[in-house]
Amino acid sequence: MSLHFHREIEGIKKKMLALSAIVEEGLRTAIRSIMTDDRGLAEQVIANDTEIDAMEIAIEEECLKILALYQPVAGDLRFIVSVLKMNNDLERIGDLATNIAEHAFEISDAKPVRIPPELSTMTDKAAAMVKMSLDALVEQDAAQAQRVCIIDDEVDELNRLLSRRVKDEIRAHPENLDPMLALLGVARHLERVADHATNIAEDVVYLVQGTIIRHGGKEVCSGQGK
């Protein structure tokens, strides 16, 4: 392939990292809006969703242009196909961050409630998974991608623990039903963020090794594909 083609590929990598950074920050900001009862932060996340959508479209158009102009094969083709799938996963993570921010309003409107500590830990792990999966893409690092799958199991366990805590709180204080249900929704969204990050990691393994591990196709990651 030409030098111009490889520059195009590097450009896509940079755009993917930029999108990943915005998505990761949006996720952290959404949770921070809940932890600090800051409605302004939640509004910021919702407003930024339009930018994420625009970036996703731009990356998709760039990939389709490369497919049409260069007709890549083998590893280069796998890269473009993988980016198209990962790009969609990142956009979905951005949507989930927006959903979390919307829950922040429900929680803020209620009387003060105790936020389970697992929520912050889940956020840190889910955001780290997003960053690690995109770093694995840029570095073509299948081993790092596989580590993302392991963290997904930890997020699942935190989600189960947080759900039990919230249900116990509802039984003890039924007057807090609405904000507690909102917290359950936040936990579910974080668990889905981790699933999308795992999808990206599995696509990196496919890109680097040519091995499909999604849906249990190969026992490479310790968790199952989402």
HELIX and SHEET records of a PDB file:
HELIX    1   1 LEU A    3  MET A   35  1                                  33    
HELIX    2   2 ARG A   39  TYR A   70  1                                  32    
HELIX    3   3 ALA A   74  ASP A  109  1                                  36    
HELIX    4   4 PRO A  117  GLU A  139  1                                  23    
HELIX    5   5 ALA A  142  ALA A  172  1                                  31    
HELIX    6   6 PRO A  174  ASN A  176  5                                   3    
HELIX    7   7 LEU A  177  GLN A  209  1                                  33    
HELIX    8   8 ARG A  214  GLY A  216  5                                   3    
END                                                                             
